[in-house]
Amino acid sequence: MNAQISKLAYCAFALLLCLICSDLHTPVMAQKQAASDKPWRELVSSEGRFRVLLPDTPNEMFMPINTQFIQTDVRVFAVRSAVAFYAVVFGDFTTETPNAETLRAAFDNGRDRAISEGKLILISEKDISTAKAPAREYVMDDGAFVFRTRVYFVKGRMYQTVFGGPGLRGMAAPLVQYYDGLAAKFLNSFKIEG
């Protein structure tokens, strides 16, 4: 079971971050506050058993994971705007509930593999677990963009939320507050149901 958790945690985490990194290195990220007259919408996924606020209608993708230990589809809901990237990923991968130590090792493994490629630098990491959901928050930098991601494990399902925005070094304080606000609005709105 440890191998299954490690493999999926790595796949979901590393695969999504690679997708994001390659997608964001196009010149659409503006380092200025964009006026947004569109209200954010709540995405409610009955199949995913979650809800989250997004600034636009997400694109939905399925990413198959076929490894020696896991064969499943991971579902991705993603929005790419002129100023940021937002994504929610989830996938089922086990029928057994692993213990806390196994999940801690899986989170560590996913983080280590994601940064082992040398493209991402870990800025910070925080345990955000609750009594119902083991969870971890990571902030990573690839030199151009900062990714704030949270990974949760609930009832045999791994969830990941990702916010990607421009690097904040050297940015004026009002813009830093703007991007911090966008990240908080998205990441804090994510709720797992049932």
PyMOL CGO cylinders between C-alpha atoms (Angstrom):
from pymol import cmd
from pymol.cgo import CYLINDER

trace = [
    CYLINDER, 0.00, 0.00, 0.00, 2.90, 2.42, 0.69, 0.3, 1, 1, 1, 1, 1, 1,
    CYLINDER, 2.90, 2.42, 0.69, 4.02, 2.04, -2.91, 0.3, 1, 1, 1, 1, 1, 1,
    CYLINDER, 4.02, 2.04, -2.91, 0.51, 2.87, -4.17, 0.3, 1, 1, 1, 1, 1, 1,
    CYLINDER, 0.51, 2.87, -4.17, 0.20, 6.02, -2.10, 0.3, 1, 1, 1, 1, 1, 1,
    CYLINDER, 0.20, 6.02, -2.10, 3.70, 7.18, -2.95, 0.3, 1, 1, 1, 1, 1, 1,
    CYLINDER, 3.70, 7.18, -2.95, 3.17, 6.60, -6.65, 0.3, 1, 1, 1, 1, 1, 1,
    CYLINDER, 3.17, 6.60, -6.65, -0.13, 8.45, -6.84, 0.3, 1, 1, 1, 1, 1, 1,
    CYLINDER, -0.13, 8.45, -6.84, 0.96, 11.29, -4.61, 0.3, 1, 1, 1, 1, 1, 1,
    CYLINDER, 0.96, 11.29, -4.61, 3.99, 11.73, -6.85, 0.3, 1, 1, 1, 1, 1, 1,
    CYLINDER, 3.99, 11.73, -6.85, 2.02, 11.38, -10.07, 0.3, 1, 1, 1, 1, 1, 1,
    CYLINDER, 2.02, 11.38, -10.07, -0.74, 13.79, -9.13, 0.3, 1, 1, 1, 1, 1, 1,
    CYLINDER, -0.74, 13.79, -9.13, 1.64, 16.31, -7.62, 0.3, 1, 1, 1, 1, 1, 1,
    CYLINDER, 1.64, 16.31, -7.62, 4.48, 16.17, -10.13, 0.3, 1, 1, 1, 1, 1, 1,
    CYLINDER, 4.48, 16.17, -10.13, 2.27, 15.70, -13.19, 0.3, 1, 1, 1, 1, 1, 1,
    CYLINDER, 2.27, 15.70, -13.19, 0.12, 18.69, -12.40, 0.3, 1, 1, 1, 1, 1, 1,
    CYLINDER, 0.12, 18.69, -12.40, 3.05, 20.92, -11.54, 0.3, 1, 1, 1, 1, 1, 1,
    CYLINDER, 3.05, 20.92, -11.54, 4.80, 19.93, -14.78, 0.3, 1, 1, 1, 1, 1, 1,
    CYLINDER, 4.80, 19.93, -14.78, 1.63, 20.71, -16.73, 0.3, 1, 1, 1, 1, 1, 1,
    CYLINDER, 1.63, 20.71, -16.73, 1.34, 24.05, -15.00, 0.3, 1, 1, 1, 1, 1, 1,
    CYLINDER, 1.34, 24.05, -15.00, 5.00, 24.95, -15.45, 0.3, 1, 1, 1, 1, 1, 1,
    CYLINDER, 5.00, 24.95, -15.45, 4.92, 24.26, -19.16, 0.3, 1, 1, 1, 1, 1, 1,
    CYLINDER, 4.92, 24.26, -19.16, 1.61, 26.04, -19.59, 0.3, 1, 1, 1, 1, 1, 1,
    CYLINDER, 1.61, 26.04, -19.59, 2.52, 29.21, -17.71, 0.3, 1, 1, 1, 1, 1, 1,
    CYLINDER, 2.52, 29.21, -17.71, 5.74, 29.99, -19.52, 0.3, 1, 1, 1, 1, 1, 1,
    CYLINDER, 5.74, 29.99, -19.52, 3.83, 31.79, -22.21, 0.3, 1, 1, 1, 1, 1, 1,
    CYLINDER, 3.83, 31.79, -22.21, 3.64, 35.59, -22.00, 0.3, 1, 1, 1, 1, 1, 1,
    CYLINDER, 3.64, 35.59, -22.00, 0.07, 35.82, -20.69, 0.3, 1, 1, 1, 1, 1, 1,
    CYLINDER, 0.07, 35.82, -20.69, 0.93, 36.36, -17.03, 0.3, 1, 1, 1, 1, 1, 1,
    CYLINDER, 0.93, 36.36, -17.03, 0.68, 40.07, -16.35, 0.3, 1, 1, 1, 1, 1, 1,
    CYLINDER, 0.68, 40.07, -16.35, 2.41, 41.56, -13.33, 0.3, 1, 1, 1, 1, 1, 1,
    CYLINDER, 2.41, 41.56, -13.33, -0.25, 44.17, -12.91, 0.3, 1, 1, 1, 1, 1, 1,
    CYLINDER, -0.25, 44.17, -12.91, -3.62, 44.14, -11.29, 0.3, 1, 1, 1, 1, 1, 1,
    CYLINDER, -3.62, 44.14, -11.29, -6.30, 43.41, -13.85, 0.3, 1, 1, 1, 1, 1, 1,
    CYLINDER, -6.30, 43.41, -13.85, -9.75, 44.83, -13.46, 0.3, 1, 1, 1, 1, 1, 1,
    CYLINDER, -9.75, 44.83, -13.46, -12.21, 42.00, -13.13, 0.3, 1, 1, 1, 1, 1, 1,
    CYLINDER, -12.21, 42.00, -13.13, -15.88, 42.76, -13.50, 0.3, 1, 1, 1, 1, 1, 1,
    CYLINDER, -15.88, 42.76, -13.50, -16.83, 39.09, -13.61, 0.3, 1, 1, 1, 1, 1, 1,
    CYLINDER, -16.83, 39.09, -13.61, -17.96, 37.62, -10.30, 0.3, 1, 1, 1, 1, 1, 1,
    CYLINDER, -17.96, 37.62, -10.30, -16.32, 34.36, -9.30, 0.3, 1, 1, 1, 1, 1, 1,
    CYLINDER, -16.32, 34.36, -9.30, -18.39, 31.23, -9.75, 0.3, 1, 1, 1, 1, 1, 1,
    CYLINDER, -18.39, 31.23, -9.75, -18.74, 28.27, -7.48, 0.3, 1, 1, 1, 1, 1, 1,
    CYLINDER, -18.74, 28.27, -7.48, -17.87, 24.96, -9.10, 0.3, 1, 1, 1, 1, 1, 1,
    CYLINDER, -17.87, 24.96, -9.10, -19.73, 22.12, -7.41, 0.3, 1, 1, 1, 1, 1, 1,
    CYLINDER, -19.73, 22.12, -7.41, -18.58, 18.66, -8.41, 0.3, 1, 1, 1, 1, 1, 1,
    CYLINDER, -18.58, 18.66, -8.41, -20.96, 15.97, -7.19, 0.3, 1, 1, 1, 1, 1, 1,
    CYLINDER, -20.96, 15.97, -7.19, -18.70, 13.25, -8.57, 0.3, 1, 1, 1, 1, 1, 1,
    CYLINDER, -18.70, 13.25, -8.57, -15.62, 14.86, -7.01, 0.3, 1, 1, 1, 1, 1, 1,
    CYLINDER, -15.62, 14.86, -7.01, -17.50, 15.64, -3.79, 0.3, 1, 1, 1, 1, 1, 1,
    CYLINDER, -17.50, 15.64, -3.79, -16.06, 19.17, -3.56, 0.3, 1, 1, 1, 1, 1, 1,
    CYLINDER, -16.06, 19.17, -3.56, -16.87, 22.82, -4.14, 0.3, 1, 1, 1, 1, 1, 1,
    CYLINDER, -16.87, 22.82, -4.14, -14.57, 25.73, -4.94, 0.3, 1, 1, 1, 1, 1, 1,
    CYLINDER, -14.57, 25.73, -4.94, -14.70, 29.33, -6.18, 0.3, 1, 1, 1, 1, 1, 1,
    CYLINDER, -14.70, 29.33, -6.18, -13.13, 30.04, -9.60, 0.3, 1, 1, 1, 1, 1, 1,
    CYLINDER, -13.13, 30.04, -9.60, -12.83, 33.25, -11.62, 0.3, 1, 1, 1, 1, 1, 1,
    CYLINDER, -12.83, 33.25, -11.62, -14.19, 31.60, -14.78, 0.3, 1, 1, 1, 1, 1, 1,
    CYLINDER, -14.19, 31.60, -14.78, -15.63, 28.35, -16.13, 0.3, 1, 1, 1, 1, 1, 1,
    CYLINDER, -15.63, 28.35, -16.13, -12.92, 25.68, -15.85, 0.3, 1, 1, 1, 1, 1, 1,
    CYLINDER, -12.92, 25.68, -15.85, -11.65, 23.40, -18.57, 0.3, 1, 1, 1, 1, 1, 1,
    CYLINDER, -11.65, 23.40, -18.57, -12.07, 19.78, -17.54, 0.3, 1, 1, 1, 1, 1, 1,
    CYLINDER, -12.07, 19.78, -17.54, -9.44, 17.20, -18.42, 0.3, 1, 1, 1, 1, 1, 1,
    CYLINDER, -9.44, 17.20, -18.42, -8.85, 13.56, -17.64, 0.3, 1, 1, 1, 1, 1, 1,
    CYLINDER, -8.85, 13.56, -17.64, -5.29, 12.40, -17.19, 0.3, 1, 1, 1, 1, 1, 1,
    CYLINDER, -5.29, 12.40, -17.19, -4.77, 8.64, -17.13, 0.3, 1, 1, 1, 1, 1, 1,
    CYLINDER, -4.77, 8.64, -17.13, -2.20, 7.32, -14.70, 0.3, 1, 1, 1, 1, 1, 1,
    CYLINDER, -2.20, 7.32, -14.70, -1.03, 3.87, -15.68, 0.3, 1, 1, 1, 1, 1, 1,
    CYLINDER, -1.03, 3.87, -15.68, 1.83, 2.62, -13.57, 0.3, 1, 1, 1, 1, 1, 1,
    CYLINDER, 1.83, 2.62, -13.57, 2.84, -0.71, -12.16, 0.3, 1, 1, 1, 1, 1, 1,
    CYLINDER, 2.84, -0.71, -12.16, 0.75, -0.02, -9.04, 0.3, 1, 1, 1, 1, 1, 1,
    CYLINDER, 0.75, -0.02, -9.04, -2.02, 2.32, -10.18, 0.3, 1, 1, 1, 1, 1, 1,
    CYLINDER, -2.02, 2.32, -10.18, -4.35, 2.49, -13.12, 0.3, 1, 1, 1, 1, 1, 1,
    CYLINDER, -4.35, 2.49, -13.12, -6.82, 5.32, -12.76, 0.3, 1, 1, 1, 1, 1, 1,
    CYLINDER, -6.82, 5.32, -12.76, -7.96, 8.57, -14.30, 0.3, 1, 1, 1, 1, 1, 1,
    CYLINDER, -7.96, 8.57, -14.30, -7.17, 11.80, -12.52, 0.3, 1, 1, 1, 1, 1, 1,
    CYLINDER, -7.17, 11.80, -12.52, -9.67, 14.57, -13.20, 0.3, 1, 1, 1, 1, 1, 1,
    CYLINDER, -9.67, 14.57, -13.20, -8.44, 18.15, -13.54, 0.3, 1, 1, 1, 1, 1, 1,
    CYLINDER, -8.44, 18.15, -13.54, -10.53, 21.34, -13.50, 0.3, 1, 1, 1, 1, 1, 1,
    CYLINDER, -10.53, 21.34, -13.50, -8.38, 24.29, -14.60, 0.3, 1, 1, 1, 1, 1, 1,
    CYLINDER, -8.38, 24.29, -14.60, -8.78, 28.01, -15.27, 0.3, 1, 1, 1, 1, 1, 1,
    CYLINDER, -8.78, 28.01, -15.27, -6.04, 30.08, -16.81, 0.3, 1, 1, 1, 1, 1, 1,
    CYLINDER, -6.04, 30.08, -16.81, -6.60, 33.82, -16.71, 0.3, 1, 1, 1, 1, 1, 1,
    CYLINDER, -6.60, 33.82, -16.71, -4.43, 36.74, -17.77, 0.3, 1, 1, 1, 1, 1, 1,
    CYLINDER, -4.43, 36.74, -17.77, -3.01, 36.97, -14.24, 0.3, 1, 1, 1, 1, 1, 1,
    CYLINDER, -3.01, 36.97, -14.24, -3.06, 33.49, -12.67, 0.3, 1, 1, 1, 1, 1, 1,
    CYLINDER, -3.06, 33.49, -12.67, -3.70, 29.78, -12.99, 0.3, 1, 1, 1, 1, 1, 1,
    CYLINDER, -3.70, 29.78, -12.99, -6.16, 27.82, -10.84, 0.3, 1, 1, 1, 1, 1, 1,
    CYLINDER, -6.16, 27.82, -10.84, -6.62, 24.04, -10.76, 0.3, 1, 1, 1, 1, 1, 1,
    CYLINDER, -6.62, 24.04, -10.76, -8.33, 21.33, -8.77, 0.3, 1, 1, 1, 1, 1, 1,
    CYLINDER, -8.33, 21.33, -8.77, -7.22, 17.73, -9.29, 0.3, 1, 1, 1, 1, 1, 1,
    CYLINDER, -7.22, 17.73, -9.29, -8.67, 14.58, -7.79, 0.3, 1, 1, 1, 1, 1, 1,
    CYLINDER, -8.67, 14.58, -7.79, -8.31, 10.86, -8.22, 0.3, 1, 1, 1, 1, 1, 1,
    CYLINDER, -8.31, 10.86, -8.22, -9.23, 7.66, -6.41, 0.3, 1, 1, 1, 1, 1, 1,
    CYLINDER, -9.23, 7.66, -6.41, -6.48, 5.18, -5.82, 0.3, 1, 1, 1, 1, 1, 1,
    CYLINDER, -6.48, 5.18, -5.82, -7.10, 2.85, -2.95, 0.3, 1, 1, 1, 1, 1, 1,
    CYLINDER, -7.10, 2.85, -2.95, -9.96, 1.16, -1.17, 0.3, 1, 1, 1, 1, 1, 1,
    CYLINDER, -9.96, 1.16, -1.17, -8.06, 0.93, 2.10, 0.3, 1, 1, 1, 1, 1, 1,
    CYLINDER, -8.06, 0.93, 2.10, -7.46, 3.85, 4.40, 0.3, 1, 1, 1, 1, 1, 1,
    CYLINDER, -7.46, 3.85, 4.40, -3.74, 4.18, 5.09, 0.3, 1, 1, 1, 1, 1, 1,
    CYLINDER, -3.74, 4.18, 5.09, -2.50, 5.19, 8.51, 0.3, 1, 1, 1, 1, 1, 1,
    CYLINDER, -2.50, 5.19, 8.51, -1.19, 8.66, 9.33, 0.3, 1, 1, 1, 1, 1, 1,
    CYLINDER, -1.19, 8.66, 9.33, 2.48, 7.66, 9.03, 0.3, 1, 1, 1, 1, 1, 1,
    CYLINDER, 2.48, 7.66, 9.03, 1.93, 6.19, 5.55, 0.3, 1, 1, 1, 1, 1, 1,
    CYLINDER, 1.93, 6.19, 5.55, 0.19, 9.36, 4.40, 0.3, 1, 1, 1, 1, 1, 1,
    CYLINDER, 0.19, 9.36, 4.40, 2.93, 11.55, 5.87, 0.3, 1, 1, 1, 1, 1, 1,
    CYLINDER, 2.93, 11.55, 5.87, 5.48, 9.52, 3.91, 0.3, 1, 1, 1, 1, 1, 1,
    CYLINDER, 5.48, 9.52, 3.91, 3.37, 9.85, 0.75, 0.3, 1, 1, 1, 1, 1, 1,
    CYLINDER, 3.37, 9.85, 0.75, 3.21, 13.64, 1.09, 0.3, 1, 1, 1, 1, 1, 1,
    CYLINDER, 3.21, 13.64, 1.09, 6.97, 13.77, 1.68, 0.3, 1, 1, 1, 1, 1, 1,
    CYLINDER, 6.97, 13.77, 1.68, 7.61, 11.51, -1.31, 0.3, 1, 1, 1, 1, 1, 1,
    CYLINDER, 7.61, 11.51, -1.31, 5.41, 13.61, -3.61, 0.3, 1, 1, 1, 1, 1, 1,
    CYLINDER, 5.41, 13.61, -3.61, 7.18, 16.79, -2.55, 0.3, 1, 1, 1, 1, 1, 1,
    CYLINDER, 7.18, 16.79, -2.55, 10.64, 15.29, -2.89, 0.3, 1, 1, 1, 1, 1, 1,
    CYLINDER, 10.64, 15.29, -2.89, 9.99, 13.93, -6.36, 0.3, 1, 1, 1, 1, 1, 1,
    CYLINDER, 9.99, 13.93, -6.36, 8.40, 17.17, -7.54, 0.3, 1, 1, 1, 1, 1, 1,
    CYLINDER, 8.40, 17.17, -7.54, 11.49, 19.16, -6.56, 0.3, 1, 1, 1, 1, 1, 1,
    CYLINDER, 11.49, 19.16, -6.56, 14.05, 16.49, -7.53, 0.3, 1, 1, 1, 1, 1, 1,
    CYLINDER, 14.05, 16.49, -7.53, 13.89, 17.57, -11.18, 0.3, 1, 1, 1, 1, 1, 1,
    CYLINDER, 13.89, 17.57, -11.18, 15.53, 20.85, -10.19, 0.3, 1, 1, 1, 1, 1, 1,
    CYLINDER, 15.53, 20.85, -10.19, 12.87, 23.04, -11.82, 0.3, 1, 1, 1, 1, 1, 1,
    CYLINDER, 12.87, 23.04, -11.82, 11.03, 23.84, -8.58, 0.3, 1, 1, 1, 1, 1, 1,
    CYLINDER, 11.03, 23.84, -8.58, 12.37, 25.22, -5.32, 0.3, 1, 1, 1, 1, 1, 1,
    CYLINDER, 12.37, 25.22, -5.32, 10.43, 24.61, -2.13, 0.3, 1, 1, 1, 1, 1, 1,
    CYLINDER, 10.43, 24.61, -2.13, 9.74, 27.97, -0.44, 0.3, 1, 1, 1, 1, 1, 1,
    CYLINDER, 9.74, 27.97, -0.44, 7.58, 26.70, 2.41, 0.3, 1, 1, 1, 1, 1, 1,
    CYLINDER, 7.58, 26.70, 2.41, 5.61, 23.71, 3.60, 0.3, 1, 1, 1, 1, 1, 1,
    CYLINDER, 5.61, 23.71, 3.60, 2.91, 23.45, 6.24, 0.3, 1, 1, 1, 1, 1, 1,
    CYLINDER, 2.91, 23.45, 6.24, 0.79, 20.67, 7.68, 0.3, 1, 1, 1, 1, 1, 1,
    CYLINDER, 0.79, 20.67, 7.68, -2.85, 21.78, 7.31, 0.3, 1, 1, 1, 1, 1, 1,
    CYLINDER, -2.85, 21.78, 7.31, -4.44, 18.49, 8.40, 0.3, 1, 1, 1, 1, 1, 1,
    CYLINDER, -4.44, 18.49, 8.40, -7.77, 18.36, 10.17, 0.3, 1, 1, 1, 1, 1, 1,
    CYLINDER, -7.77, 18.36, 10.17, -9.33, 15.55, 12.18, 0.3, 1, 1, 1, 1, 1, 1,
    CYLINDER, -9.33, 15.55, 12.18, -11.07, 14.37, 8.98, 0.3, 1, 1, 1, 1, 1, 1,
    CYLINDER, -11.07, 14.37, 8.98, -8.41, 15.04, 6.35, 0.3, 1, 1, 1, 1, 1, 1,
    CYLINDER, -8.41, 15.04, 6.35, -4.64, 14.69, 6.33, 0.3, 1, 1, 1, 1, 1, 1,
    CYLINDER, -4.64, 14.69, 6.33, -3.37, 17.62, 4.24, 0.3, 1, 1, 1, 1, 1, 1,
    CYLINDER, -3.37, 17.62, 4.24, -0.25, 19.55, 3.33, 0.3, 1, 1, 1, 1, 1, 1,
    CYLINDER, -0.25, 19.55, 3.33, 0.37, 22.98, 1.81, 0.3, 1, 1, 1, 1, 1, 1,
    CYLINDER, 0.37, 22.98, 1.81, 3.42, 23.74, -0.34, 0.3, 1, 1, 1, 1, 1, 1,
    CYLINDER, 3.42, 23.74, -0.34, 4.70, 26.97, -1.86, 0.3, 1, 1, 1, 1, 1, 1,
    CYLINDER, 4.70, 26.97, -1.86, 7.15, 26.42, -4.72, 0.3, 1, 1, 1, 1, 1, 1,
    CYLINDER, 7.15, 26.42, -4.72, 9.02, 28.71, -7.09, 0.3, 1, 1, 1, 1, 1, 1,
    CYLINDER, 9.02, 28.71, -7.09, 10.33, 27.90, -10.56, 0.3, 1, 1, 1, 1, 1, 1,
    CYLINDER, 10.33, 27.90, -10.56, 12.14, 31.21, -11.01, 0.3, 1, 1, 1, 1, 1, 1,
    CYLINDER, 12.14, 31.21, -11.01, 9.33, 32.92, -12.89, 0.3, 1, 1, 1, 1, 1, 1,
    CYLINDER, 9.33, 32.92, -12.89, 6.18, 31.75, -11.11, 0.3, 1, 1, 1, 1, 1, 1,
    CYLINDER, 6.18, 31.75, -11.11, 5.14, 30.86, -7.59, 0.3, 1, 1, 1, 1, 1, 1,
    CYLINDER, 5.14, 30.86, -7.59, 2.85, 27.86, -7.06, 0.3, 1, 1, 1, 1, 1, 1,
    CYLINDER, 2.85, 27.86, -7.06, 0.75, 27.51, -3.93, 0.3, 1, 1, 1, 1, 1, 1,
    CYLINDER, 0.75, 27.51, -3.93, -0.66, 24.02, -3.71, 0.3, 1, 1, 1, 1, 1, 1,
    CYLINDER, -0.66, 24.02, -3.71, -2.58, 22.03, -1.14, 0.3, 1, 1, 1, 1, 1, 1,
    CYLINDER, -2.58, 22.03, -1.14, -2.85, 18.24, -1.17, 0.3, 1, 1, 1, 1, 1, 1,
    CYLINDER, -2.85, 18.24, -1.17, -5.58, 16.40, 0.77, 0.3, 1, 1, 1, 1, 1, 1,
    CYLINDER, -5.58, 16.40, 0.77, -6.41, 12.73, 1.31, 0.3, 1, 1, 1, 1, 1, 1,
    CYLINDER, -6.41, 12.73, 1.31, -10.05, 11.96, 2.14, 0.3, 1, 1, 1, 1, 1, 1,
    CYLINDER, -10.05, 11.96, 2.14, -11.76, 8.56, 2.02, 0.3, 1, 1, 1, 1, 1, 1,
    CYLINDER, -11.76, 8.56, 2.02, -9.51, 6.94, -0.56, 0.3, 1, 1, 1, 1, 1, 1,
    CYLINDER, -9.51, 6.94, -0.56, -9.27, 10.06, -2.72, 0.3, 1, 1, 1, 1, 1, 1,
    CYLINDER, -9.27, 10.06, -2.72, -6.38, 12.46, -3.25, 0.3, 1, 1, 1, 1, 1, 1,
    CYLINDER, -6.38, 12.46, -3.25, -7.26, 16.10, -3.95, 0.3, 1, 1, 1, 1, 1, 1,
    CYLINDER, -7.26, 16.10, -3.95, -4.89, 18.85, -5.00, 0.3, 1, 1, 1, 1, 1, 1,
    CYLINDER, -4.89, 18.85, -5.00, -5.57, 22.56, -5.43, 0.3, 1, 1, 1, 1, 1, 1,
    CYLINDER, -5.57, 22.56, -5.43, -3.02, 24.72, -7.24, 0.3, 1, 1, 1, 1, 1, 1,
    CYLINDER, -3.02, 24.72, -7.24, -2.71, 28.48, -7.61, 0.3, 1, 1, 1, 1, 1, 1,
    CYLINDER, -2.71, 28.48, -7.61, 0.03, 29.74, -9.93, 0.3, 1, 1, 1, 1, 1, 1,
    CYLINDER, 0.03, 29.74, -9.93, 1.00, 33.39, -10.23, 0.3, 1, 1, 1, 1, 1, 1,
    CYLINDER, 1.00, 33.39, -10.23, 4.05, 35.48, -11.06, 0.3, 1, 1, 1, 1, 1, 1,
    CYLINDER, 4.05, 35.48, -11.06, 7.03, 35.56, -8.73, 0.3, 1, 1, 1, 1, 1, 1,
    CYLINDER, 7.03, 35.56, -8.73, 6.50, 38.22, -6.09, 0.3, 1, 1, 1, 1, 1, 1,
    CYLINDER, 6.50, 38.22, -6.09, 10.14, 39.27, -5.55, 0.3, 1, 1, 1, 1, 1, 1,
    CYLINDER, 10.14, 39.27, -5.55, 10.53, 42.94, -6.37, 0.3, 1, 1, 1, 1, 1, 1,
    CYLINDER, 10.53, 42.94, -6.37, 6.80, 43.40, -6.90, 0.3, 1, 1, 1, 1, 1, 1,
    CYLINDER, 6.80, 43.40, -6.90, 5.10, 46.45, -5.38, 0.3, 1, 1, 1, 1, 1, 1,
    CYLINDER, 5.10, 46.45, -5.38, 3.28, 45.80, -2.10, 0.3, 1, 1, 1, 1, 1, 1,
    CYLINDER, 3.28, 45.80, -2.10, -0.23, 46.40, -3.54, 0.3, 1, 1, 1, 1, 1, 1,
    CYLINDER, -0.23, 46.40, -3.54, 0.39, 43.76, -6.24, 0.3, 1, 1, 1, 1, 1, 1,
    CYLINDER, 0.39, 43.76, -6.24, 1.72, 41.29, -3.68, 0.3, 1, 1, 1, 1, 1, 1,
    CYLINDER, 1.72, 41.29, -3.68, -1.49, 41.83, -1.68, 0.3, 1, 1, 1, 1, 1, 1,
    CYLINDER, -1.49, 41.83, -1.68, -3.54, 41.40, -4.85, 0.3, 1, 1, 1, 1, 1, 1,
    CYLINDER, -3.54, 41.40, -4.85, -1.96, 38.01, -5.69, 0.3, 1, 1, 1, 1, 1, 1,
    CYLINDER, -1.96, 38.01, -5.69, -2.06, 36.88, -2.06, 0.3, 1, 1, 1, 1, 1, 1,
    CYLINDER, -2.06, 36.88, -2.06, -5.77, 37.76, -2.09, 0.3, 1, 1, 1, 1, 1, 1,
    CYLINDER, -5.77, 37.76, -2.09, -6.44, 35.78, -5.27, 0.3, 1, 1, 1, 1, 1, 1,
    CYLINDER, -6.44, 35.78, -5.27, -4.61, 32.75, -3.89, 0.3, 1, 1, 1, 1, 1, 1,
    CYLINDER, -4.61, 32.75, -3.89, -6.44, 32.93, -0.55, 0.3, 1, 1, 1, 1, 1, 1,
    CYLINDER, -6.44, 32.93, -0.55, -9.85, 33.38, -2.18, 0.3, 1, 1, 1, 1, 1, 1,
    CYLINDER, -9.85, 33.38, -2.18, -9.35, 30.28, -4.33, 0.3, 1, 1, 1, 1, 1, 1,
    CYLINDER, -9.35, 30.28, -4.33, -7.51, 27.99, -1.90, 0.3, 1, 1, 1, 1, 1, 1,
    CYLINDER, -7.51, 27.99, -1.90, -9.67, 28.83, 1.12, 0.3, 1, 1, 1, 1, 1, 1,
    CYLINDER, -9.67, 28.83, 1.12, -12.90, 28.31, -0.80, 0.3, 1, 1, 1, 1, 1, 1,
    CYLINDER, -12.90, 28.31, -0.80, -12.10, 24.64, -1.49, 0.3, 1, 1, 1, 1, 1, 1,
    CYLINDER, -12.10, 24.64, -1.49, -14.41, 22.41, 0.56, 0.3, 1, 1, 1, 1, 1, 1,
    CYLINDER, -14.41, 22.41, 0.56, -14.65, 18.63, 0.46, 0.3, 1, 1, 1, 1, 1, 1,
    CYLINDER, -14.65, 18.63, 0.46, -18.18, 17.35, 0.97, 0.3, 1, 1, 1, 1, 1, 1,
    CYLINDER, -18.18, 17.35, 0.97, -19.32, 14.17, 2.64, 0.3, 1, 1, 1, 1, 1, 1,
]
cmd.load_cgo(trace, "trace")
